[in-house]
Amino acid sequence: MPYVIAYPGTAGSFSHGAAQDAFPGSACVGYATFPEAAQAVVDGQADYAMLPVENSFAGAVLPTYSLLEKLPLHIVGETMKPVRHQLLGVPGATLADIRVIASHPQAIAQCDEFLQTLPGVQIVPSGNTAISAREVAALGEKSRAAIASAEAAKEYGLVPLAENIQTSATNTTRFFILSMSAIPLDTPCKATVTFTVNNEVGALVRVLSSFAESGLNMSRIESRPMPETPFRYFFSADFEGEMDAAHLSRAMAAARPSTCQLRLLGVYPKAAMPC
């Protein structure tokens, strides 16, 4: 059945493409920011939100984890999308004309080697790749370009000045599918938790061992600073294995004494890597 899918950005963004791929035939609605896309689900304006969480080259997309810590949303699925960046300008522009390039900070990081070949060009971070492309088209200046997708070029009437400029040929972004319901989209084999640990020797080891002893394999762990508590950290971790209630409750119960806070963000099916 068709759903309403919220995503950050506008038509032609990679988040838009991921939403279309995961929910064919559904209505995909773009929002200016990550918080607005997530809040649309909380407010009942959308059934699911599609938010990027990790890039194979540039690493974690931390704003998504920040939202998951604040909002009552659950991860119910994930999807992977290959990312092929293009440098887009207005018709008639050439690479030599470009003086300003705008794009999302993640896209800029993913194209670092190419951008180093353009000395003197100003690199301007923006909220979204496709929004940058739309703004370049609206301004109509030959000196401006955006890093965005081939779909964004078609959407806004731009032309590629350089193609496939991402540093990694296998550049892939992982997206979380978020819902107010905790029901996974398919049989779950993966879980994501966030936690902080007690300030005591071995606390992190004990947390991770609790999941391992329950037969769950850690496939990823990320830490980030707690803004209000200097030199303390949030952790997020992914585990794979049997995601039945018995395994999870046993692991969570064993880990909890070594944590200040521990939250299960969701259990969900594992996405296949794109070809």
ZIDAWO-V574199 format. One record per helix or strand of 2 or more residues. SS is the DSSP state (H for helix, E for strand). FROM is the first residue (numbers start at 0). TO is the last residue. If there is no record, write none. Layout:
ss=SS from=FROM to=TO
ss=SS from=FROM to=TO
//
This chain:
ss=E from=3 to=7
ss=H from=13 to=21
ss=E from=26 to=30
ss=H from=33 to=41
ss=E from=47 to=54
ss=E from=58 to=59
ss=H from=61 to=69
ss=E from=73 to=81
ss=E from=85 to=88
ss=H from=94 to=96
ss=E from=99 to=103
ss=H from=104 to=109
ss=H from=111 to=114
ss=E from=121 to=125
ss=H from=128 to=138
ss=E from=143 to=147
ss=H from=149 to=155
ss=E from=158 to=161
ss=E from=171 to=178
ss=E from=189 to=196
ss=H from=202 to=211
ss=E from=216 to=225
ss=E from=228 to=239
ss=H from=244 to=255
ss=E from=258 to=267
//
